[in-house]
Amino acid sequence: MELSKGEGRSQSTFLISILFLIIFIPNTAHGLCINAEACGILGGTLLSIVTVPVCLILLIFGFWKKTRQLLQVFALLPGCMSLLTGYLIVIQGNRFDLLFIPLIHILIAILMIGLGRLDTLNKSKNID
């Protein structure tokens, strides 16, 4: 019995979706999250893993003059993430040795704001 192209495609789609469900069920994360402090550290670290590359990709907007002012708006993301990771990791988790994680977000936000204001600083120097 031969399968038509449509039936084979639907079976493979079904199999792939079941595999994704099995892979992305967070069974192993339950062992890491044993109390509020551990959950805060885990959550802050996972959020940092996601947002730091996104912020670094957004820094590409600093290369073009037309999009540099938009970079100041995008600086809200690392600014908010520094507050969130600071609360989750440093305050809730009581881990002052992990203070560098919110500081990374603060430095990215300062870099974004500095690059965003680069054109306005050059214009004010040209006027004087």
C-alpha positions in Angstrom: 0.0 0.0 0.0 1.6 3.3 -1.1 1.1 6.6 0.7 0.3 9.6 -1.3 2.5 12.7 -0.9 -0.1 14.5 1.3 -0.5 11.5 3.7 3.3 11.1 4.2 3.7 14.8 4.8 0.9 14.9 7.4 2.4 11.9 9.2 5.8 13.4 9.3 4.3 16.7 10.6 2.5 14.8 13.3 5.6 12.9 14.3 7.7 16.1 14.4 5.1 17.9 16.6 5.1 15.0 19.0 8.9 15.0 19.2 8.9 18.7 19.9 6.4 18.3 22.7 8.5 15.6 24.3 11.7 17.6 23.9 10.3 20.9 25.3 8.5 19.5 28.3 10.6 21.1 31.2 11.0 17.9 33.3 14.6 18.6 34.2 13.9 22.2 35.2 11.7 21.0 38.0 14.7 19.6 39.8 16.5 23.0 39.6 13.6 25.0 41.0 13.4 23.7 44.6 12.6 26.9 46.4 12.0 30.6 45.7 15.7 31.5 45.7 16.6 28.8 43.2 13.6 29.7 41.0 14.7 33.4 41.0 18.2 32.5 40.0 17.0 30.1 37.3 14.5 32.5 35.9 16.9 35.5 35.9 19.6 33.5 34.2 17.3 32.1 31.5 15.9 35.6 30.8 19.4 36.9 30.5 20.3 34.1 28.1 17.4 35.2 25.9 17.7 39.0 26.1 21.4 39.6 26.0 21.8 38.2 22.4 18.6 40.1 21.4 20.1 43.4 22.7 23.4 42.7 21.0 21.6 42.2 17.7 19.7 45.5 18.3 23.1 47.2 18.7 23.4 46.8 14.9 21.1 49.7 14.6 23.9 51.9 15.9 25.8 51.6 12.6 23.3 53.6 10.6 22.6 57.3 11.4 18.9 57.0 10.6 18.3 54.3 13.2 20.5 55.6 16.0 17.8 57.5 17.7 15.6 54.4 17.6 18.4 52.7 19.7 17.4 54.9 22.7 14.0 53.3 22.6 15.4 49.8 22.4 17.5 50.6 25.4 14.4 50.1 27.5 14.7 46.3 27.1 18.1 45.9 28.8 17.1 48.6 31.3 14.0 46.7 32.4 15.9 43.4 32.3 18.6 44.9 34.7 15.8 45.7 37.2 14.1 42.3 36.7 17.3 40.2 36.9 18.5 42.4 39.8 15.4 41.5 41.7 15.2 37.9 40.8 18.9 37.0 41.3 20.3 39.5 43.8 17.3 40.3 46.0 15.1 37.2 45.8 18.0 34.7 45.4 20.2 36.5 48.0 23.2 36.0 45.7 25.3 39.1 45.7 28.1 37.3 44.0 25.9 37.2 40.8 25.6 40.9 40.7 27.5 40.9 37.4 24.4 39.6 35.5 22.2 42.8 36.1 25.4 44.9 35.5 25.8 43.4 32.0 22.2 44.6 31.2 23.0 48.1 32.6 26.2 48.3 30.5 24.3 47.3 27.3 21.6 49.9 28.1 24.3 52.6 28.6 26.0 51.6 25.4 22.7 51.8 23.5 21.8 55.2 24.9 25.3 56.5 24.2 25.2 55.3 20.6 21.7 56.7 20.2 22.8 60.2 21.3 26.0 60.2 19.2 24.5 62.3 16.4 22.9 64.9 18.7 26.3 65.4 20.5 28.0 65.9 17.1 25.4 68.4 16.0 25.8 70.5 19.2 29.6 70.6 18.8 29.3 71.7 15.2 27.0 74.6 16.2 29.5 75.9 18.8 
